[in-house]
Amino acid sequence: MTISKRHLVILSSVLVLLLIPFVAMQFSYEVNWSPFDFLVAGGLLLALGLSIDFAAHKAKSFNKKLIAIAAVVILFLLIWAELAVGIFGSPIAGN
């Protein structure tokens, strides 16, 4: 199985984005992520990147691509906000 260039760019982007909190943890006690936090953030970012790639290549017209990508980004932001601060009060919000 070979990995395409697009998927390699997505994976590299996720790793670079995860380096930001990792480096911040080295300089500040205010950033305190557990390995589970990195796993969840990496999974969310990877799902976002792969979903956008899928939507961009499967939709035929520009308008459909735009709507599909916007829906994916909005869903990502809602899940991220729920995990961060629990705006909906669901069980996945944590404490």
C-alpha positions as CSV (number, residue, x, y, z in Angstrom):
1,M,0.0,0.0,0.0
2,T,1.4,3.3,-1.0
3,I,0.5,6.7,0.5
4,S,-0.4,9.5,-1.9
5,K,1.3,12.9,-1.8
6,R,-2.0,14.5,-0.6
7,H,-2.3,12.1,2.3
8,L,1.4,12.7,3.2
9,V,0.8,16.5,3.2
10,I,-2.3,16.0,5.4
11,L,-0.4,13.8,7.9
12,S,2.6,16.2,8.0
13,S,0.2,19.1,8.6
14,V,-1.4,17.3,11.5
15,L,2.0,16.5,13.1
16,V,3.2,20.1,12.7
17,L,0.0,21.4,14.3
18,L,0.4,19.0,17.2
19,L,4.0,20.2,17.7
20,I,2.6,23.6,18.7
21,P,1.1,22.5,22.1
22,F,4.0,20.1,22.6
23,V,6.6,22.9,22.3
24,A,4.4,25.2,24.4
25,M,4.3,22.6,27.2
26,Q,8.1,22.8,27.4
27,F,8.0,26.6,28.1
28,S,4.8,27.1,30.0
29,Y,2.9,25.3,32.8
30,E,-0.4,26.7,31.4
31,V,-0.4,24.2,28.5
32,N,-0.8,20.8,30.1
33,W,-1.8,18.2,27.6
34,S,-1.9,14.5,28.4
35,P,-1.1,11.8,25.8
36,F,-4.8,11.3,25.4
37,D,-5.3,15.0,24.5
38,F,-2.7,14.6,21.7
39,L,-4.4,11.4,20.5
40,V,-7.9,13.1,20.4
41,A,-6.6,16.3,18.8
42,G,-4.6,14.2,16.2
43,G,-7.6,12.1,15.4
44,L,-9.8,15.2,15.0
45,L,-7.3,16.9,12.8
46,L,-6.7,13.8,10.7
47,A,-10.4,13.2,10.3
48,L,-10.8,16.9,9.2
49,G,-8.0,16.7,6.7
50,L,-9.1,13.4,5.2
51,S,-12.8,14.5,5.1
52,I,-11.9,17.7,3.3
53,D,-9.8,15.8,0.8
54,F,-12.6,13.3,0.2
55,A,-15.2,16.0,-0.2
56,A,-13.0,18.0,-2.6
57,H,-12.4,15.0,-4.8
58,K,-15.9,13.4,-4.8
59,A,-18.1,16.5,-5.3
60,K,-18.5,17.4,-9.0
61,S,-19.3,21.1,-9.0
62,F,-17.6,23.9,-7.1
63,N,-20.7,24.8,-5.2
64,K,-21.1,21.2,-3.9
65,K,-17.5,21.1,-2.9
66,L,-17.8,24.3,-1.0
67,I,-21.0,23.2,0.8
68,A,-19.4,19.8,1.7
69,I,-16.2,21.4,2.9
70,A,-18.1,24.0,4.9
71,A,-20.2,21.2,6.5
72,V,-17.1,19.2,7.5
73,V,-15.4,22.3,9.0
74,I,-18.6,23.3,10.9
75,L,-18.9,19.8,12.3
76,F,-15.2,19.8,13.3
77,L,-15.6,23.1,15.1
78,L,-18.7,21.9,16.9
79,I,-17.0,18.8,18.1
80,W,-13.9,20.8,19.1
81,A,-16.0,23.3,21.1
82,E,-17.9,20.5,22.8
83,L,-14.7,18.8,23.8
84,A,-13.1,22.0,24.9
85,V,-15.8,23.7,27.0
86,G,-18.9,21.5,26.8
87,I,-21.3,24.0,25.1
88,F,-24.0,21.3,24.6
89,G,-23.5,19.5,27.9
90,S,-23.1,16.1,26.3
91,P,-21.2,13.2,28.1
92,I,-18.2,13.6,25.8
93,A,-17.5,17.1,27.3
94,G,-15.4,15.7,30.2
95,N,-15.6,17.2,33.6
